[in-house]
């Protein structure tokens, strides 16, 4: 027997429309602030100096994409219908994908600021990013050059890996997307090579050679939780630090469940990359 849950509210429909518009205006102000600080308007002009003026301003398109991910809206079509935009749906999709490069600059700027004020304790981990359902993996073509099969605790998936470095305050310090088969340990130096502090990872980051190369006295140290079959004993201090590693898992959970990080809807590589960039940026400016 199937059940359908209907949630009723006494609040009128226009109340929710007004709330959505207010939220969108707030996102737009943030985009305009970064645009001013990073001189993005000049960059947009250089990219298309003689092109026809867009029906919707670039900053508004970026704000619409962030609105979509901040509210966990699954499709661009839904955003198009909510705002009743004065352009074609195809134009909206093309421009959202194109302007993801500009949004990536905002995300990089935020991470640079975070790195300059980072907490001494930092956590590194990776998560699976499927690009399609496993049953469709052999027929999937869009991300064929980048995706791969890999077994994880939840089963086998076909897609990418996202490697994330955060500090104790949950600020993003570094992000890398790689093939699913990439060893987590290969991403430590690209993400944390020029930072100091205490770095915490799970058992997948255990490597004697890596620790010898990474650790620098009075500058940085890497702590990985020993596997159950290892005789190495963690100190109480290291154990307490590792217990807080679940915080980085919250980031993965929230990005996937509420910000649309994982998707199989795009029909181009640019569409997938745009989805990842907007999801991460929406999560950081929320």
C-alpha positions as CSV (number, residue, x, y, z in Angstrom):
1,X,0.0,0.0,0.0
2,X,1.3,3.5,-0.9
3,X,0.9,6.5,1.3
4,X,1.1,10.1,0.3
5,X,1.9,12.7,2.9
6,X,0.4,16.1,2.3
7,X,1.6,19.1,4.4
8,X,-0.9,21.9,4.7
9,X,-0.1,25.4,5.8
10,X,-2.3,28.4,6.7
11,X,0.2,30.8,5.1
12,X,-0.9,32.1,1.7
13,X,1.0,31.3,-1.5
14,X,2.3,34.9,-1.9
15,X,4.0,34.6,1.5
16,X,6.4,31.9,0.1
17,X,6.9,33.8,-3.1
18,X,7.9,36.9,-1.1
19,X,10.3,34.8,1.0
20,X,11.9,33.3,-2.1
21,X,12.4,36.7,-3.7
22,X,13.9,38.1,-0.5
23,X,16.3,35.1,-0.4
24,X,17.2,35.6,-4.0
25,X,17.9,39.3,-3.4
26,X,20.2,38.4,-0.5
27,X,22.2,36.0,-2.8
28,X,22.3,38.6,-5.5
29,X,23.9,41.1,-3.1
30,X,26.6,38.6,-2.2
31,X,27.4,38.0,-5.9
32,X,27.5,41.7,-6.5
33,X,29.9,42.2,-3.6
34,X,32.3,39.6,-4.9
35,X,31.9,40.9,-8.4
36,X,33.0,44.3,-7.2
37,X,35.9,43.0,-5.1
38,X,37.2,40.7,-7.9
39,X,36.5,43.0,-10.8
40,X,34.4,40.3,-12.5
41,X,32.5,42.8,-14.7
42,X,35.7,43.6,-16.5
43,X,36.5,39.9,-16.9
44,X,33.0,39.3,-18.4
45,X,33.5,42.1,-20.9
46,X,36.9,40.6,-22.0
47,X,35.3,37.2,-22.5
48,X,32.6,38.6,-24.8
49,X,33.6,42.2,-25.9
50,X,31.4,42.4,-29.0
51,X,28.7,39.9,-28.1
52,X,25.0,40.7,-27.8
53,X,23.8,41.8,-24.4
54,X,22.3,39.0,-22.4
55,X,18.6,39.0,-21.7
56,X,19.4,38.4,-18.0
57,X,22.5,40.1,-16.4
58,X,25.4,37.7,-15.7
59,X,25.3,38.4,-12.0
60,X,21.6,37.5,-11.9
61,X,22.2,34.3,-13.7
62,X,24.8,33.3,-11.2
63,X,22.5,34.2,-8.3
64,X,19.7,32.1,-9.9
65,X,22.1,29.1,-10.0
66,X,23.1,29.6,-6.4
67,X,19.4,30.0,-5.4
68,X,18.7,26.6,-7.1
69,X,21.4,24.8,-5.1
70,X,20.8,26.7,-1.8
71,X,17.2,25.5,-1.9
72,X,17.9,22.0,-3.1
73,X,15.9,22.6,-6.3
74,X,16.6,19.6,-8.6
75,X,16.3,21.1,-12.0
76,X,17.0,24.4,-13.8
77,X,13.6,24.1,-15.4
78,X,12.0,24.6,-11.9
79,X,14.0,27.8,-11.4
80,X,13.0,29.0,-14.9
81,X,9.3,28.5,-14.0
82,X,9.5,30.0,-10.5
83,X,10.9,33.3,-11.7
84,X,9.1,33.4,-15.1
85,X,12.3,34.6,-16.9
86,X,12.2,36.7,-20.0
87,X,14.5,34.4,-22.0
88,X,14.3,30.9,-23.4
89,X,15.0,27.9,-21.1
90,X,17.9,26.8,-23.3
91,X,19.5,30.3,-23.0
92,X,19.3,30.1,-19.2
93,X,21.0,26.6,-19.2
94,X,23.8,27.7,-21.6
95,X,24.5,30.9,-19.6
96,X,24.5,29.1,-16.3
97,X,27.0,26.6,-17.5
98,X,29.2,29.3,-19.1
99,X,29.2,31.5,-16.0
100,X,30.3,28.7,-13.7
101,X,33.9,29.7,-14.6
102,X,33.2,33.1,-13.0
103,X,31.6,31.4,-10.0
104,X,34.7,29.3,-9.6
105,X,36.7,32.4,-9.1
106,X,34.5,33.5,-6.3
107,X,34.8,30.0,-4.7
108,X,38.6,30.2,-5.0
109,X,38.7,33.7,-3.5
110,X,36.6,32.4,-0.5
111,X,39.0,29.5,0.0
112,X,42.1,31.8,-0.2
113,X,40.6,34.0,2.5
114,X,39.8,30.9,4.6
115,X,43.4,29.6,4.2
116,X,44.8,32.9,5.4
117,X,42.7,32.7,8.6
118,X,42.5,28.9,9.0
119,X,42.2,27.2,12.4
120,X,45.4,25.2,13.3
121,X,43.4,21.9,13.3
122,X,42.4,20.7,9.8
123,X,40.6,17.7,8.4
124,X,41.0,16.0,5.0
125,X,38.8,13.3,3.5
126,X,37.2,12.3,0.2
127,X,33.7,11.2,-0.9
128,X,32.2,9.5,-3.9
129,X,30.5,11.5,-6.6
130,X,28.5,9.2,-8.8
131,X,27.7,10.6,-12.3
132,X,24.8,8.3,-13.0
133,X,23.0,5.3,-11.5
134,X,25.2,2.2,-11.4
135,X,22.8,0.3,-13.7
136,X,23.4,3.0,-16.3
137,X,27.2,3.2,-16.0
138,X,28.0,1.1,-19.1
139,X,25.8,3.3,-21.2
140,X,26.9,6.6,-19.7
141,X,29.0,8.7,-22.2
142,X,29.1,12.3,-21.0
143,X,31.7,11.9,-18.2
144,X,33.3,8.8,-19.7
145,X,36.8,10.4,-20.0
146,X,36.8,11.3,-16.2
147,X,34.6,8.8,-14.4
148,X,35.6,5.3,-13.3
149,X,34.4,2.4,-11.2
150,X,35.3,2.1,-7.6
151,X,34.2,0.1,-4.5
152,X,33.4,2.0,-1.4
153,X,31.7,1.0,2.0
154,X,28.3,1.7,0.4
155,X,29.0,-0.4,-2.6
156,X,30.4,0.1,-6.1
157,X,29.8,3.4,-7.9
158,X,30.7,4.9,-11.2
159,X,31.9,8.5,-11.1
160,X,34.5,10.8,-9.5
161,X,36.0,11.5,-6.2
162,X,35.9,14.9,-4.4
163,X,38.8,15.5,-2.0
164,X,38.1,18.2,0.6
165,X,40.2,20.0,3.2
166,X,38.5,22.0,5.9
167,X,39.5,23.5,9.2
168,X,37.9,23.0,12.6
169,X,35.6,25.9,11.9
170,X,34.3,24.0,8.8
171,X,35.7,26.5,6.4
172,X,36.7,25.1,3.0
173,X,40.5,25.3,2.4
174,X,40.9,23.2,-0.7
175,X,38.9,21.1,-3.1
176,X,40.0,18.6,-5.8
177,X,37.9,16.5,-8.2
178,X,39.7,13.4,-9.5
179,X,39.0,10.0,-11.0
180,X,37.3,7.5,-8.6
181,X,40.4,5.4,-8.5
182,X,42.8,8.1,-7.3
183,X,44.5,7.3,-4.1
184,X,43.5,9.7,-1.3
185,X,47.1,10.0,-0.2
186,X,48.1,11.6,-3.5
187,X,45.9,14.6,-2.8
188,X,47.5,15.6,0.6
189,X,50.3,17.8,-0.9
190,X,48.1,19.4,-3.6
191,X,45.6,20.4,-0.9
192,X,47.7,21.1,2.1
193,X,51.3,21.4,1.0
194,X,51.7,25.1,1.9
195,X,49.6,25.1,5.1
196,X,50.7,24.6,8.7
197,X,49.0,23.0,11.6
198,X,47.6,19.6,12.6
199,X,46.1,17.6,9.8
200,X,43.7,14.7,10.6
201,X,42.8,11.9,8.2
202,X,41.3,8.4,8.4
203,X,43.0,5.1,8.0
204,X,43.1,5.5,4.2
205,X,45.8,8.1,4.5
206,X,48.3,5.9,6.4
207,X,51.7,6.0,4.8
208,X,55.1,6.0,6.5
209,X,56.8,7.6,3.5
210,X,54.1,10.3,3.2
211,X,54.3,11.1,6.9
212,X,58.1,11.5,6.7
213,X,57.8,13.8,3.7
214,X,54.9,15.8,5.1
215,X,55.7,16.3,8.7
216,X,57.8,19.3,9.6
217,X,58.8,20.0,13.2
218,X,57.1,23.0,14.7
219,X,55.2,23.6,11.4
220,X,52.9,20.8,10.6
221,X,52.0,17.2,11.4
222,X,49.7,14.6,9.9
223,X,47.7,12.3,12.2
224,X,45.9,9.2,10.7
225,X,43.8,6.8,12.8
226,X,45.5,3.4,12.9
227,X,43.6,0.5,11.4
228,X,42.2,-2.1,13.8
229,X,44.8,-4.7,12.9
230,X,47.7,-2.3,13.6
231,X,49.6,-2.3,16.9
232,X,50.3,1.4,16.8
233,X,48.6,3.2,19.7
234,X,47.1,6.7,19.5
235,X,47.6,9.2,22.2
236,X,44.6,10.6,24.1
237,X,45.1,13.9,22.4
238,X,45.2,12.4,19.0
239,X,42.1,10.4,19.7
240,X,40.2,13.5,20.8
241,X,41.2,15.3,17.6
242,X,40.1,12.3,15.5
243,X,36.7,12.2,17.2
244,X,35.8,15.5,15.6
245,X,36.5,14.2,12.1
246,X,32.8,13.5,11.8
247,X,32.4,17.2,11.1
248,X,33.8,16.9,7.6
249,X,31.3,14.0,7.0
250,X,28.5,16.5,7.7
251,X,29.8,18.7,4.9
252,X,29.6,15.8,2.5
253,X,26.1,14.9,3.8
254,X,24.7,18.4,3.5
255,X,26.2,19.0,0.0
256,X,24.7,15.8,-1.3
257,X,21.3,15.9,0.4
258,X,20.5,19.6,0.5
259,X,22.6,21.4,-2.2
260,X,22.5,19.0,-5.1
261,X,26.2,18.2,-5.4
262,X,25.5,14.7,-6.9
263,X,23.4,14.7,-10.1
264,X,23.0,12.7,-13.3
265,X,20.9,15.3,-15.2
266,X,23.5,17.3,-17.1
267,X,24.1,16.4,-20.8
268,X,27.5,18.0,-21.1
269,X,30.8,18.0,-19.2
270,X,30.3,21.8,-18.6
271,X,26.9,21.0,-17.1
272,X,28.4,18.6,-14.6
273,X,31.3,21.0,-13.7
274,X,28.8,23.9,-13.3
275,X,26.7,21.8,-11.0
276,X,29.6,21.0,-8.7
277,X,30.8,24.6,-8.6
278,X,27.4,26.1,-7.9
279,X,26.7,23.5,-5.2
280,X,30.0,24.2,-3.4
281,X,29.7,27.9,-3.7
282,X,26.0,28.0,-2.5
283,X,27.1,25.9,0.5
284,X,29.9,28.3,1.4
285,X,27.8,31.5,1.1
286,X,24.7,30.1,2.9
